[in-house]
């Protein structure tokens, strides 16, 4: 009996560890998915409950360029203003030639003078990462409120 235990301990001590053993299920699933789908990716992620309690942090303090992450903040602020009665998703805006910017999204291809609901603008902003749509929504919501 004693030699078996010793042999098992020796085998267990020689087995390479993957680093996944000490992780929670969410982190393990994210890391395994990334390894499979995008092995070159270097995630930086912070997830929290709405009350601020941390759920998961993966290299969360690493500085990253903002890029289109601002569009998510715009969407959150739009929802907050709608809940407070300050913003109406069904409200309309008119696309002006001066509003159109390059980059991503199809709104830049639309006719100046066309009318859109804020819901349509927000959908294009998120679905297509539309820069014109995000600029329109930012102007409507207010930079000061988005930054608050």
N, C-alpha and C positions, 0 to 999 in steps of 0.2 A: 504494500500500500504506500509506504513512504517514497519509494523511487518514482511511482507514478505522479505524485504531487510535485516532486522536484522536477521531473521532466516537463510537466505542464507549465510550471512556473518558468522554466528556461525557455520554452517555446513562446509563451506569452511575453516574456521580456525581450525576445528577439523580433517580434512582429513590429513592422513599422507602423507608426501612428499617422493618421491622415490629418489630424488637427480638428476633425469634425466631432470628435467624441464629447468635448466640453461645450459645444454650442447648443443653443436652444433650437427647437424644430424650425422656427421661422428663418433664422439665420442660416441654418444648414440647407434648407430648401432653396433659399435665394442663392447661396454660394454654389450649390450643385447645379441649379438651372443656368447660372452664368457660366460655369465651367463647361457645360454641355453646349449651350447656345452661343456664347460669346466669350471664348476663353481669353481673348485679349483685353476684355473689359476690366477696368479697375473701379469697382463701385465705391461710391461715397453716399451714405444713406443715413438718415436719422428719422425714426418713426416714434411718435408719441401718442398717448391718449389725448383726448381733447382737453383734459385738465393739466396736461404738461408732463405727466409721468412717462418716462422713457420706456419704450418697448424694445427698441433695437438701435444700436449705433454701430455702423461699419465705416471706419475711417471718416467719421462725420465731421471732424475738424479740419480736414484737408481743404484748402482754398480752391474754388472752382470758378470758372467764368459763369456768369448768370445765364447767358444765352436766353432761351425761351422759357426759363423757369418763372420769369416775371408774369407770364400769361396765366399761370396757376394762381398767383396772388391776385391778379385782376379778377379771376373767376370767383375766388373766395370773397373778395370785397364786394363784387356785384351781388352775390348771395346775401351777404350781410346787410347791404343797403336795401335789398328787396325785402328782407325780413323786417327791417325797420321802417318800411314804407317810403323809403327815399328813392327807390329805383323800380321801374316797371319793365319787366322783360318784354312786354307787348308794346312798349313805347317804340316810336320810330325815329330814325335819323336819316338824313339825306346825304348821300356820298357826294362830296365835292372833289373837283380835280385836285385841289390843294391837299386833300386827305390821302391821296394815293401815294404809296411808297413802294419801293422795290423789295426784293427778297422773296420770301415764301408766301404762298397763298394765292388764291384766285380772285380775291376781291379787287385787286389792282387791274384786272381785266374787265371789270364791270363798267357800265356807262355812268359817267358823272351825272348827277341829278336823279339817279335811281334811289328808291326808298327801301330801307331795311329795318326790321325789328331788331331790338337789342339781343333777343334770343338768337336770331340768325347770325348776327355779328359775333356773338360769343361762340356759337357752334363752329363758325369758320376759324375763329381764333384758336380753338382747341383742336379741332379735327385736322386742319391744314397748317397749323402754326402760322396763321395769316398775320403778317406784320401790319397791314393797313387796318385790319379789324382790331388788333390789340391797341393801336394808336387811337382809334375812334373810342374804344371802350375806356381807355385811360383818360382821355379828355373828358368824357362824360362823368366818370366816377370821381375824378379829381386826384391829382398827384399827391396832395397832402393827405387825403383820406387813405389812399393805397399805402403810403409810407408810414401811416400812424401805427 
